[in-house]
Amino acid sequence: MGAFVLFSFPTPAYSDVVCVEHKTGTLYLETAAEIDTYTLTFDSLRSTALAPAESRDLIVRLRTTFD
């Protein structure tokens, strides 16, 4: 799975949308099954991501490794 943007709106007047950009254009996904798939992916990424301070520390350590 590549890069995507999940647009979630606070009002039921607008349904959630997933935007997937690819080599020849942009795809907008709007079905419940598609939204659920990308929501699960986003939640998984968010739960495994480092905290901002930890990310910064990792970048600093890696930078010194490759300098």
N, C-alpha and C positions, 0 to 999 in steps of 0.2 A: 504494500500500500504506500502510495506517495503522499505528497503534501496535500493538505485540505484545510478548509476553513469551515467551522461549524457556527452558523448564525442562529442564536437562540433569542427569542423575543419574549418580553415579560407579559405581553398581552395575547390572549387567545385569538385576537383578530388577525394576527400574523403567525403563520406556522413556521417551524424551524426549517432551515435550508442548509444543505451541505454544498459547498462550492469546491470543485476539483479542477484545477488548471492542468492542462496537459499540452503536449507538443503542438497540437493543431487547434486548440481552442479551450473553452471552459465548459464544464458540465455542471448543471445544477440538479441536485438530487432532493426530492421532496416527499417520497413515500415514507410511511412509518418504518418499514423494514430497513430502508436505506439510512434513515436518520438514526435508528437504533444501532446499526452496525458501526457507524462513525462515532456515535456517542460512547459506545463501549470502548472503542479504540482510544478516543480522547481521554476517557477516565483512566484507562490503563496507563497511558503515557504520563498523565498527571500524577498518578500514584507512585510511579517509579522515578520521577524527576527529582533531582536534588533541590534543596532549598537555595534561594539566591546566594546566600553567603557561601554555602558549600560549592556551588557552581563557580563562583568567583575564585575561591581557593584552588579548585581543581584547574582552572584555566591558568592561574599564576604558576602552579606547580608544573604544568605541562609546558608553559612558555619557557621556564628556566631549564627544562629538560632539553628543549630544542634550540636554545640560544647558543 
